Amino acid sequence: MDDYPSVRQNPAPELYGRLRVQSAGLAPARWLAERFLDRDHSCTVAGISVPGFDAYVRVLHPAALGERAVRWRDVAEAHGRAVGPNAGWHEVIGMERDYQNASEYGLPGVWDEHPAEGPTPPAVAGALIPVLARHTRTADQCWFGLWEGYGRWDFSRFPTFETPYRDEVLLAGTLLDAVSPVVWDEFAELPDLWWPQDRAWCVGGDVDLVSTYVGGSEALIEELLADGELETHRVAPGDPVY
């Protein structure tokens, strides 16, 4: 597993925002492991958002110009390109994958900060939550996975469950609690994985990605594709992730 704890780590709290870190019993995450068993899902949509759902959507993390969020399609248009469902950000702006090492990047008047890498950004999460809530009977009882290797917190005293990418600690709370970590600590990452007790859908992200992936019913995915606040693309479970 990729696990690079920081030199200075504080003991992880029992409450991560309003999400309670589970100190025993990983049964609510067992279904994830069972779905990952049939084949290698590494580097795929299903590996991020769990196999077995009817449909999947990619939610793009916005770029920025100053404090304003900027959609990928607007950046692509300014660069004379288009955004495909599986486009990488570096392809949209016509640079090498490691373009952040360039002496200059951005396009004046269009964008000056690349999309946030990592789990779902708070603004994106805020737009996702009301849609997700309409497609589960258990929005008040949800489970979350948080990579144990994030930031300054030492989660070693808590049990973890394994995904194709990371070892995750298990957290519990309501769907609305998903954004509570950044209210508690502005630098806290949101969970990588979210799912309700009825397993109607699963939201997945990763420290290395600039997209969030959602698996669920066709009705949920259609609503997310039509949502005006989110920039989304339909994807297949075997598609690569960025």
C-alpha positions in Angstrom: 0.0 0.0 0.0 1.0 3.6 -0.6 1.5 4.9 2.9 3.7 7.9 3.5 3.0 9.2 7.0 4.2 12.7 7.7 7.1 13.2 10.1 4.9 15.0 12.6 1.6 13.3 13.2 -1.0 13.9 15.9 -3.1 11.0 17.2 -6.2 10.8 15.0 -9.4 12.0 16.7 -12.4 9.8 17.4 -14.6 12.4 15.6 -13.4 13.5 12.2 -15.6 16.5 11.9 -19.0 14.9 12.8 -18.0 11.5 11.4 -17.2 8.9 14.0 -14.1 6.9 13.3 -14.9 3.2 13.9 -12.6 1.6 16.5 -13.9 -1.9 16.1 -16.0 -3.8 13.6 -15.5 -3.4 9.8 -18.6 -5.3 8.8 -20.2 -2.4 7.0 -17.2 -2.3 4.6 -17.2 -6.1 3.9 -19.4 -5.8 0.8 -16.8 -3.7 -0.8 -14.1 -6.4 -0.5 -16.6 -9.0 -1.8 -17.2 -6.9 -5.0 -13.5 -6.4 -5.6 -12.8 -10.2 -5.5 -13.7 -11.3 -9.0 -10.9 -9.5 -10.9 -8.3 -6.8 -10.8 -10.0 -3.4 -10.7 -6.9 -1.3 -10.2 -6.7 2.0 -12.2 -10.4 1.7 -13.2 -13.6 3.5 -12.5 -14.9 0.3 -10.7 -11.8 0.2 -8.6 -12.5 3.7 -7.3 -16.3 3.5 -7.0 -16.9 -0.2 -6.5 -18.0 -2.7 -9.1 -21.5 -3.9 -9.7 -23.6 -0.8 -10.2 -25.9 -0.2 -13.1 -24.1 3.0 -14.3 -21.2 5.3 -13.4 -20.4 9.0 -13.8 -17.2 11.0 -13.6 -17.5 14.3 -11.8 -14.7 16.7 -12.7 -13.1 18.8 -10.0 -13.1 22.4 -11.3 -10.0 24.5 -12.1 -9.9 28.0 -10.9 -9.2 31.6 -11.9 -8.5 33.5 -8.7 -11.3 32.5 -6.4 -13.7 31.5 -9.2 -14.3 27.9 -10.2 -13.7 27.2 -13.9 -15.2 24.3 -15.8 -12.9 22.0 -17.8 -15.0 22.6 -21.0 -14.4 26.3 -20.8 -10.6 25.7 -20.5 -10.7 23.2 -23.3 -12.5 25.6 -25.6 -10.0 28.4 -24.8 -7.2 26.0 -25.8 -9.0 24.9 -28.9 -9.8 21.4 -27.6 -12.8 19.3 -26.3 -13.2 17.3 -23.1 -13.9 13.6 -23.6 -15.3 11.4 -20.9 -11.8 10.0 -20.1 -9.6 13.0 -20.8 -6.8 13.8 -18.5 -6.4 17.5 -17.3 -2.9 17.6 -18.9 -4.5 16.6 -22.2 -7.1 19.3 -22.0 -4.4 22.0 -21.6 -2.0 20.4 -24.0 0.9 19.8 -21.6 2.9 16.9 -20.3 1.4 14.9 -17.4 3.9 16.5 -15.0 3.2 20.1 -16.2 3.1 21.4 -12.6 6.8 21.3 -12.8 6.8 23.8 -15.7 8.1 27.3 -15.0 4.7 28.8 -16.1 1.3 27.3 -16.6 -2.3 28.6 -16.9 -4.0 30.8 -19.5 -4.5 34.5 -18.6 -8.1 35.3 -18.1 -9.1 31.7 -18.3 -7.4 29.6 -15.6 -4.5 29.9 -13.2 -4.9 27.0 -10.9 -5.4 23.3 -11.9 -8.2 21.1 -10.5 -7.8 20.0 -6.9 -6.2 16.6 -6.6 -7.6 14.4 -3.9 -11.0 13.3 -2.6 -14.1 15.2 -3.5 -13.7 19.0 -3.0 -16.2 20.5 -0.6 -18.0 22.6 -3.2 -18.5 19.5 -5.4 -19.5 17.5 -2.4 -22.1 20.1 -1.5 -23.6 19.8 -5.0 -23.6 16.0 -4.9 -25.3 15.6 -1.6 -28.9 16.7 -2.4 -28.9 14.5 -5.5 -27.5 11.5 -3.7 -30.0 12.0 -0.9 -32.9 11.5 -3.4 -31.6 8.1 -4.4 -31.2 6.4 -1.0 -33.6 5.4 1.8 -30.8 5.7 4.4 -29.3 9.2 4.0 -29.2 9.4 7.8 -27.1 6.3 8.1 -24.0 6.3 5.8 -20.5 4.9 5.9 -17.2 6.4 4.7 -13.7 5.3 4.0 -10.8 7.6 4.6 -7.2 6.8 3.5 -5.1 6.3 6.6 -2.1 8.1 5.0 -3.6 11.6 4.7 -2.1 14.6 6.3 -0.9 15.0 9.9 -3.2 12.4 11.6 -2.0 9.1 12.9 -4.8 6.5 12.4 -2.7 3.5 13.4 -4.8 2.8 16.4 -7.9 2.2 14.2 -8.6 -0.9 12.1 -8.5 -0.5 8.3 -10.1 -2.2 5.3 -8.5 -2.6 2.0 -9.5 -1.3 -1.5 -7.5 -1.7 -4.7 -5.7 1.6 -4.0 -5.6 2.2 -0.2 -6.0 1.0 3.3 -9.0 3.0 4.7 -10.3 3.7 8.1 -14.1 3.4 8.5 -16.2 6.3 9.5 -20.0 6.6 10.3 -22.4 9.5 10.0 -25.2 11.0 8.0 -24.8 12.0 4.3 -24.8 15.7 5.3 -21.9 14.9 7.7 -19.7 14.1 4.6 -18.6 17.8 4.4 -18.2 18.3 8.2 -14.4 17.6 8.3 -13.6 20.9 6.6 -15.8 22.8 9.0 -13.9 21.3 11.8 -10.5 21.8 10.1 -10.2 23.7 6.9 -7.3 21.5 5.7 -9.0 18.2 6.4 -9.7 15.9 3.4 -13.2 14.6 2.9 -13.6 10.9 2.8 -12.5 8.9 -0.3 -15.5 6.6 -0.2 -19.1 7.3 0.7 -22.0 4.8 0.7 -25.4 4.6 2.4 -26.5 1.7 4.5 -28.8 0.5 1.7 -25.8 0.5 -0.7 -27.8 2.4 -3.3 -24.7 4.1 -4.6 -21.0 4.7 -3.9 -18.9 7.8 -4.3 -15.2 7.3 -4.8 -12.1 9.5 -5.0 -8.4 9.3 -4.4 -5.5 11.4 -3.4 -4.0 11.3 -6.9 -7.1 12.1 -8.9 -8.8 15.3 -10.1 -12.2 13.6 -10.5 -14.7 11.9 -8.3 -16.6 8.8 -9.5 -20.1 7.7 -8.6 -21.7 4.4 -9.2 -25.4 3.9 -8.8 -28.7 3.4 -10.5 -29.4 4.6 -14.0 -31.8 7.2 -12.5 -29.1 8.6 -10.2 -26.5 8.8 -13.0 -29.0 10.5 -15.3 -29.8 13.1 -12.7 -26.1 13.8 -12.0 -25.5 14.1 -15.8 -28.3 16.7 -16.0 -27.2 18.7 -12.9 -26.2 22.2 -13.8 -23.8 22.7 -10.8 -21.7 19.7 -11.7 -19.5 19.0 -14.7 -20.0 15.3 -15.4 -19.4 12.6 -18.0 -20.9 9.1 -18.2 -18.1 6.5 -17.9 -17.9 2.6 -17.9 -16.6 0.6 -15.0 -13.5 -0.5 -16.8 -12.5 3.0 -18.0 -9.3 4.5 -16.7 -9.3 7.1 -13.9 -7.8 10.6 -13.8 
